Amino acid sequence: MFVARLRHFAPLLLILSTQVSARDQSLFTSSVTYCSEPDALLIQQFDIAYFQKNSSIWFNISAASVQPNVSVSANVMLNVYGMHPFNFTLDLCSLFDGALCPLPTYNFTGSDSIPLPSSLGVSSMIPGIAFQIPDLEAYAQLSLTDVTTGELKACVQATLSNGWTAHQVAVEWATGALGLLALLSAIWHSLSPEALAPYRLFDLFYLFQWAASTALLNLNYSSVYLAFATNFSWAMGLLPASSTSPIQLSINNMRHLTGGNMADATSGSAVALVNRKLSPYNAAVASFLSADYQLATLGTESLVSLPNLTSANFVLPAFANNAEELSTAGTVQLVTATSSNVLQAGIPIYVSYVGLATANAFMTIFLVALVLLAISMATLAVGYGIVALGCLSTNSKYSRFTHWKNQYPAFARAWILRLCLVAVTPVTIFAFYQWTLKDSWLSILLSVVLFLGLFGYLLYPILLTVRIAIRSAPYALYTQPGHLSSHSPIFALYRLERYYAIIPLLAAIFLKAIFTAFGQANGEVQVISILVIESTILACLIFLRPHKTRRADVLATYLAITRVICTGLLVAFVESLNLSAIPRVAIGIVIAVIISVAVIVMFINTLVNLGLMELLPARFKRRTAPVTDVSVVEKGGDVEGISGRSRNPTPDRNIPLDPTINQPYPDSLSQMTTEDHSTYSEESGSTTLGSLLPRRWSFQPSQPSSHSRTNSQSQYSPTSASSPRQSHPPSPLHPQSQLQSYSRQPTIDEHSPMAF
């Protein structure tokens, strides 16, 4: 039945297959910048694409030559993952019947497709994987040099792309939908004290935030991993935005009015402003070229004279009568070694990839936090209003709505505490980083207020929980309903004796934020420190085993191992190691795969906590752990055995058995007769315990008693113990005569009347 229904989706698969096959293998420019001061050439548009199918180049160039009588040669250099497949010089005077020699001194716009001659062998120089690998790290450099003086007249760099990238909008929406599903599941199950969905909400968002934070260090990340990490930027509160967004424009205005002087976000690609020593340029020396370098290397380049290429579709526009010189280069920016707009590794590059200015990062998170807080307060207020209306409609002090109304304040405080736990990672990192920028005094003030308010709301319940556990006992945390309902996100996930297990986790988040924000000058110190912190958290989970069930410990340990492994692999991105680009790309893909597997595991965990396991047949279900009995906790009992964790024998639990109990019964019952035991003596108020009856219990008329008893009370009495609760098995270590010592106090009816 299920397989038969899949035929309806076959057309969709055909549509997708046609779209995939329709993509041509091509390389095109994704960003353009000047690599030297523009002298003879100003560029407004510079789009070039190479098609592998017919080995042709399509270009769309809009530029202006501002110096007369300049004849130049064009040097074209291609850098792919730090390698140089080809580097050659073209004689522009041989192109288009000499129309470009000398360069026209007016605006010109040209667009055409030129087939490359087979003598160049360009198609054989570019491997097929260059058209398939996501986030290609390659750029082309065009240098115009005066053929007479050898002076560098223009230098333009353009990064290349093949259209494939690890940053997918579908992934952002999928992870966002997973977070929303976990939130709804947590709200639905938050009324159940044994549900895990409310606690897994923090685990899921912490995974997303940690994945994003791994790309905030001062490391030379591969482009594919940096693009992958931006899929989780929304979990940090860094929502993608354009430079013309009203919110970003408002933040820019606020910063400039309060002493901020840092640059705003640009409308172009952030890749154009990346430090040339980093990916995707991978050129520590050749990135910023000078005229001397051009003169020195001109003789080593291969001078190629192309045939006189003409095209029927190409017409050089004539702007001699009404030409307007370009006063600026438009969106093409100048990036040199001394430029102030160069993006350094770490937070600046990551934030710019999202589309935000570096100085706007914290304020964006601050506004997102305010919006979420307003939505949360409004939702809680609406919920309280519904409960209050329910109380008015029932008019009963013992209705369900009355109980909900009494518990609602604690419920609201618990959810605000959960939201604070979710927000602690991004707020801490970017609040600390805002202090290092020294840009706007208002931004710094708001960062201090938000940081203190957030940590104040978190530290108070933690200190209160520790004080209650120390002054009385850990089980007292469960005997105070108000504290349990309000502050359960802090300790209820863990075992009774491990109520403090969240403290190491919050301390790790705080320390990692310090190294991430304040250690931007040294990526090696950052990654080593964070690796030590993650290893410490893993050791705590292994030795403390804080969770109530083994499965919860396994999940937490798996996530901790994932963080340790990925952090250890980040060492390959340290600049001082000078690791080649291709190994860094491979390591970045491995880290992305490991994180993706962890996300899939949390997705399955979210479905399980949602209650979908109840839909499975009974034979596929596993026996669940019994529910914790609150009465046992209130009596000071051990909840470990009833919380799902097996009590294996340990040295402190090997309690010796009572020797009076650990004895065999007599082999024969004939040794014991009814004459050896006396019946209940009303005068002494004692009874015979541990008597073995040779036959079934029989009732005989009781003897006359000296006490005043009714006929119904004394008509029958058993020949042995009056109730099974009073009987004890006999022990060979104690003679039968000693059994008389087990006695009870007579009841009120058995006492003689008191004389007044």
N, C-alpha and C positions, 0 to 999 in steps of 0.2 A: 504494500500500500504506500509506504513512504517513498520507495524507489520510483514507483509509478508517478508520484507527484513531482518528482524532479524534472520530468520532461517539460514542464512549463517554464523552467528556467534555462532551457537549452538556447533559446534565441538570445538571451542576455549574454551567454558565454560567447556566442558567435559575434555579437556586437563588440564585446571587449577584445576578442581576438583580432578583429579587423582594425581596431584602433591601435593595437600594439604593433601589428605588422605595418601599419601606415607610417610609423615613425621612421624617418630617414636617418641614416648614420651621418651626423653632421657635427661640426664644431662652430660655435659662434661666440662673439664677444659679449660678456656680461657686465663689464665696467670699463671705463676709459679714464685715464688720468695723464697729466703731464709728468714726466720724469726729469724735466729741466725747465728753466725759465723760458716761456714762449717768446721767441724772438722774431722769426720770419713767418711763422705759421700759427694761426689761431683756429682752433677746432670747435665747432658747435655740435657736430654729430659725426660719429665714427662707428659704423656698424659693418662688420665683416663676418661672413659665414663661409665655411668650407664644407663641401658635399663630397663624401667618399664615393658615391655611386658613379659620378662622371668626372671626378677629380677637377672640380671647378670651384671658383671663388666668387661669391656674390658680395658686393660692397655697396654701401650707401653713405657717402661722405659729404658733409657740409662744412666748408672751411674757408679761410681767407688768407691770402698772402699779402703781407703788409710791407715787404721790402722789394724794391724793383731790381731787375737784372740779377737774379739769384738763380744759379743753376746748381742743382743738388743731385746727389745720389742717395738712394734709399737703402738702408740696411735693415733687414728683417731677421729677427732672432726669436726663436721659439724655445721656451723653457717648460719642460714637462717633468714634474716631480724632481726638480733639481737637475735634470739632464737636458742637453741641448741637441735635439735631433738634427736641426739644420740652422745654419747661420750664414746668410748670403747677402750680397749687395746687388741691387737692380739699377741699371742705367735708365733713368727716367726719360732721357732724351730720345731713347729708341721706342718709347711707347706713344701710341696715338699720333703718329706722324710728327713727333716733336712738339706736340701741343703743351707739354708740361715743362719744356725747357726753353727759356727760363720760366720760372713759376709766374703765373699771371698775378698781377697786383690788384686783384679784385676778388669779390666773393665768387665762389664757384660751388656748384652742387653736382655730384655725379652719382649715378646708380646704375649698375650693370653686373652681368655675370661673365666672368672671363675663364675660359678653360686653360688649365695649366699644362704646359708641354710635358710630355713623358720623359724628356731628358732630365727634368728636375728630380723625378722619382719621389715626389711627395707622398703618393699613396703607399709606397713601400716603407717610407720612414715612419708612418703613423700606425701603430699596432691596432688591431681590431678592438682590444679591450678599452682603448681610449674612448670609444663611442658607447661603452656600456657601463663603465664604473661610475658610481654616483659621486657627485661633488669633485669633479676633475680638478686637479691642481696643475694648472698650466696658464701661461700668459705669453702673449706675443708683444714684441717691442719694435717699434718703427722709429728709426733715427734718420733724420735728414741732415746730410753733411755737405757743405759747400765744396764742390769739386775743385775749386781754385785754391782756396785757403785752408781747407780741411776743418773749418770751424763748424761746430755743432749748431745748427739752426733750429732744430725742433726735435723733441723726443717724446714719444707717446707710448704708453703701456696699456694693454687691453687684456684683461683676464678672459679666459676661454671656458666654455661650458658645453656639455653635450645634452643638457636638458634633464638629466637624471640627478636626483638629490635625495638625501636621507631625511630632509625636512619635508614632511607631508602634512597638509592640512587635515587629511583624513585621520592621521594618527592623533593630531591634537583634539579633534572632535571625538575620537574613540576613547582616548584617555579621559577627556572631560566627561563623556557619558558614563564611563566607569566610576569616576568620582561622584557623579550625581546619583548613580545607582547605589553606591555605598552609603551616601548621605541619607537617601530615602530609607534604605534598609536599617540604618542606625536609628533613625527617628521612629520607625515602626516597631523596632525591638527594644527601644530604650526603656519601656515600661517593665520589661522582663529582667529580673536581677541576674539571671544565668545566661542571658544572650551575649554572644561575642561580637555581634555586628557593631555596636557602638564603639567598642575598643579597636576593632579592625579599621575603622575610619581613619584614625590617626596613623596606623601602620601603612595604609595605602598612600595617604598624602605625604607621609614622610619618605616613602620610596620615590615618589615623583619628585619631591623637592631635593632629595639627595642626588638623583640622576641629573637634575639641572645644576646643582651646586658643584658637581665634578668638573664642569666646564668653566668655573669662575676663577681658577687658579692661574698664576703667571707661568703658563706652560705653552709649548709650541704644539698645540693640538693639530691633528689632521683635520682637514676641512670636512670630511665625512662624519667624524665624531662630533665636531662642533655643530654641524647641521642637525645631527640626531638629538643632541642635548637641547636644542631649541624647541623640540616638540613638547617639552615639559615646562616651558617658561611660564605658562599660564598658572601652574601650581605655585609658582613663586610670586604671583601677583603681577608679573610682567606681561601684560596683555599686548599683543602686537598692535602697533598703531603707525600711522603715517605722520610725516612732518607737518601736515596741514590739519591734523586732528584738533578739534576745539579744546580737548582736555590738555594736549601737549602744548598748544599755544598759550593756554592759561597758565600752565606751569612755567613756561618760558618768561611770560610777562611778570609773574610773581618773583621769579629768581632775579630778573634784571632790576626790579624795583627794590629789592632787599640786598643789594650788593653782589649779586652773582654776575660773573663775567666769563663763564665757560661757554663753549660753543653749543649751539642748538643742533638738533638733529637735521641731517641733510635729506634731500629728496632722492638722491642717488643711492646706489648700492654701497653698503658698508665695506664690502670687499675692497673697494678702490682705496680706502684709507688705511688698510692694514699695514703694519710694519713689514717692510720688504724682507726682513729676515725670517718671517714666519710664513706658515702656509696661508694661501696657496702659491706664494711667490718662491719661497725656498731659495732665495738668492741673497747671500750675505754680502757679496762684493759687487755683483753686477747689477744690483737693483737701482742704485743711484749713480747714473753715469755722468761723466763730465766730458768736456771737450778734449782734454788731454787723453782720456781713456779711448775716445773715438779715434784720435790720431794714431795712437799706439797700436790699435787693433785693426785699422783699416787695411793694412797690408796683408794680414793673415786671413782675411775673409775671402771667400770665393766670389769673384766678380762674375756675374751672369748677365749676358746680353741676350735679352729675349727677342724673338722676332717681332716685327712691326705688327703688334696686335691691334686689330680694329674690330669693331662690332657694329652691326647694323642697327642695334637698339641703343647704342650709346651716342649721345650728342652732348658735347661740352657746352653748357649754357654760356651765352654771351651776355655779360653784365657790364660791358664797357660804357654804355650810355647811362644807365641808372644803377650803378653798383653802390652798395652801402657796406662799408667796412665793419667787421665785427669788433666791437669795443671790448667785449669780454669773451671768455671761452664758454659761456653758458654754464651748464652743470659740470663741465670738465674741470676738475680741481688739480692744483699743483701739489704734488707729494714728493718731497725731497728729504734728505737726511736732517735738514734743519727746520722742517715744517712743524708747526704747532698743532696741526690737525691729524697727525699720525696716531692711529689707534694702537695702543699697547696691549699685550696679552693679558688675559684675565677678564675682569668684569667689564672694562670698556668695550672689548670686541664682542663679548656675548650680548651685552645690552644693545649695542649698535646693530647686531644681526637681527635682533627682534624688531628694530625700527625705532628705538628710543635713544635720546641723548644720554650720555653718561651721567650728567648732573640731574637728569629727570628720573632716574631709576627709583630712588627712595620715595619721591613724591608720588610717583605712579602707584607704588605699593601702599602708601599712606591713604590715597584716595580710594583704592580698591578695598582696603580694610575698613574705611568709613562706610562705604556702600554696603559691604557685607554685614557690618554691625547694625546698620539701619534696617536692613532686610531681616536680620535675625530678631531684633527687638520688635519690629512690627509683627513678625510671625508669632512670636511668643505672646504679644499683646492680643492678637486675634484669637489664639488658642485659649488664653485666660478668659476672654470675653465669652467664648462659646461655653466653657465650663461654668462660668458664672450664670449664664442664661439657663443652663441645664439645672443648676441648683435652684433657681427661682421657679422653674417649671415643676419640679418635684415636690418642693416644700417639705422635705424630710431631712432630718439630721443624720440619718444613716443610709442615705442613698449613695450610689456610685459617684455621682457628680460631686457630692459633698466631700467624699474621700479624695477625689482628684483635685478639688479646690484647695484642700489642706496640703496636698503634696506638690502642688504646682510651683510654688516658689523654689523648693529644692530642685525640682526638675529643671527649671529655668537656669538656676545657678550651675547645675551640672553641665548643661549644654553650652553655656558661655565658657565654662572651663575647657570643654572639648575644643571649641573654636580657638581659644587661646593656645592650646597645644598645637593645633594645626598651623597657626600663624607665627609661632615662635621662631622657626628656622628662617623664613625670608626677612622678617622684621629685624632679627638680630644681625644678620649678615649685612643688610643694606643700611641699617642705622649706624653700625660701626663704620661702614665704608663712607657714609655721608660725612662723618667727622673728619675723615682724611682729606676730603676735597677742599674744605674751607671756601666754599662758594657762596652760598646764601645763608645769612644768619637765621632767617625764618625757617629754612629747611632743617638746619641743625637743631633749632629749638624744638620743632615738631618731632624730630627723630628722638630727642631726649625724652620728651613727654610720652611718646608712644612706647618707647623701650621700658621706661620706669613703670608705666601703667600696666603693661603686659606682664612683666616679671613680678610686679607686686601682686597681681591677681593670681599668679601661679605659686609664688613662694608662701603666701598665707595658708592655703590649704595643706601644703606640704609640711610646713612647720606645725600646724595644728594636728595633723595626722601623726607625726613623729612624737609630739608631746603626749597625745593620748596613749599611744602604744608603749611609751617608756614609763609613764606614771602608773598605768594599771597593767595592761597586758595587750598583746596584739588583737586578741579576740574581742576586746572592747570596741574596736572599730566597727564591728558588726552588730553590737548591742545598742548602739546609738542610732536610731533611725534617721534623725536629721542629718548627722554627719555622713552616714552611708549614702543617703539619697543625693546630697549636695556634692560630695567630694569623691564619689566612687570612681570617676575616671583616673584618679591618682593611684589607687591601691587595689581596687576590687578585681583587677585582672590577674593579680599575683597571689601566690600562696600566702597563708596567714603569717608565717615567719619571714616572708620576703616582701612585706608591705612597702619597703623602701626601694624597690627595684627600679622605680622610675627616676630616682635621683641620679644614678650614674648616666642614664640616657640624656637627661636634661643638661647635666654637666658636660657631656660630650658635645652636644649641640652648641653650647656656649663656647667651649674651647675651639671647636672647629670654626665657628664664626669669627673668633678673634684672629686665628691664623689666616683665614680667607680674606678678611677685610684689611687687617693691618700688616700682612705679610706679602703684599703685592710686589714688593721689590725683589723678592727671592722666591721663585717657584720651588726650588729644591727643598728649602726649609718648610714650605707649605705642605708639600706632598708627603714628606717624611713624618712631620708632626701629625698630620691627619691619619696616616697609616698606623702610627703608634696608638692613637686614640681609638680607631676602629678595632685594632687588635685587642685592646684592653676591654672594650665592650664585648667582644666575642669571648674572651676568657671569663668575664663575669657571667655570661649566659651559660657557659659550659659548666662552671663550678657551682654556681648558685642554683641553677635550674629554677628560676623564680615562678614560672607559670604553674597553673593548677593541673594541667594535663600534659602528658608527654607530647601529644601532637602540637600543642601550643609552643612548647619548648623547641620542638623540631623546626617549626616554622620560623620562630624568632632566630634560631641558630642559623638556619639556611639564609635568611636575609642578611644576617651579620657576616656570614662567610662571603656572600656576594659582594658586600661593601668592601671587605678586606681584599678580596681578589682584584676587584676593579681598581681600588686605590693603589694596590701594588703595581698593576699594569700601567698606571698613570706615570710611573717613574720613567717610562720610555719617552715621555714628552718633555722631559727636562732639557732645556736648551744646551746646557753645558755638555751633555752627552753627544751632541751633534749626530744623532741617529738619522739615517737617510729617510727620505720622504716615504718611500714605498713600505718599509717595515712599520713606520708610524701609522700609515693608512691601514695596514693589516691588523695592527694592535687595536686601533680605534674601532674597526669592524667587530673584532672579538669582544671588546667591552660592550658595544652596542647589542650584540647578540645575548650576552649574559644578562644585561639589564632587561632586554625584551622577554627573556624566559622568566625572570622574576616578576615582571608585570603580568604575564600569563598566569603564573602561579597565584598571584593575588586576585586575579580575575576569577579563577576557579574558587578560591577561598571566599570571595564575596558572594558567589552564587550559592555556595554551601551554607554560609551564614544567613543568606536570604531565606532559606527554608526549602530550596528546590530539591533537597535530598528526600523530602517526604513524598515526592512524586515517584520515586523509584520503587520497584517491586520490593517486597519484604526480604527476598533472598539476597538482594544486593545491599541491604542496609547493615551497618555495623552496630553493635550494641553500644549505646550511648552511656556515658558516665552518669551515675545517679545524681540527683539534685542535692545540693548541699542543704542539710537540715539546720535551720537557724537555731533550733532549740539546743542542738549539740554545741554550737558555738557559744550560746549564752551560758551554758553550764561549764564552759571552760574545756570542753572536749577537743580532741584533735580532729580537724576537718580534712586532714590530708587523705585519710582513707576513703571518705565519702565524696571527694572532689575529683575522682577519676585517676589519681596517681596510686599505683600499687605500693604497698608498704613492704619493701624487701627487708629481710632481716639484716640488721646492722648491729655493731657492738653495743650501742646504747639501747637496743630494743630486744636483745636476747635475754628476756626475763625468765628466770628459772620457774618451773611449775611447782606448785605446792605438793610436797611429798604425800600429803594425805589424800590428794586427788589422783595422783599418778600411781595408782595401785590397782591390781586386777581384782575382780569379784571372786568370791569363793566358787570352787568347782562344783560343789553340790549344795543344793538347797535343803537337803535332809538334815544338815547339821544344825539348822536353825528351826526351832519350833515356836509355836505360839506361846508355849509356857514360859519361854525365856524372856518374854516381853510382857510388860505390864500395861494394862490399859490406862486410859487417862484417869488421873487422880484429881478429883475436884477439890479435895482438901488441900493438896499441895500446889495445885495450879500447874502441875507439870504434865508432860505428855511424852510418850515414847516416840522417838524419831528414828527413821531409817529401818523400820520393821519391814521384813519381807513376808508377804502373805502367802501361805501355801496354796491357797485357792483364791477364787475371786472374792472381792470384798463382800462381806455379808453384814447385815444389820441385825442387831439383837436388841431386845429391850434393855434399856439402861437400868442401872441399879438405882434404888431410891437415893435421893440426894438430900443432904441436910440443908441445902440452900433452897430458897423459895424460887421455884421455877414453874412455869406453866406446863400443862400437860402436853401442849404441842411442842414445847422446847425439849422435853425429857422423854418423849415416847421412844425415840430411836437415837442411837449414837453409834458411830463406827467402832469397830474393834481395834483399829490402829489410828494413825494420824488423821486428824480431822480434815486436812486439806493437803493436796500435793505440794503446795508452796512450803509447807512445814517439814517435808520429808527430805532426808539426806541419804545418799548411798552409804552403806557401811564401809568401814575401813579396817583392815586387819591390824593396823597399828594401834587401834584403840579397842580395848575390851568392851564387851557388850554392856558391862556395868556402868561404863562411863557415858553411855548414851542417855542416862537419866539426867545428866547435867544440862542438856538442852531443854530449856523451859521457856515459858512465856508468862507474861503477867495476866492475871485474870481480868476479864472484862467487867464492865460496870454491872451487868446482870448477875455475874457470879459472886460479887461481894455480898456479904451479909448485911442486912439492914442496919443502918446506924441508929444508935439509941440517942434520943435527945433528952 
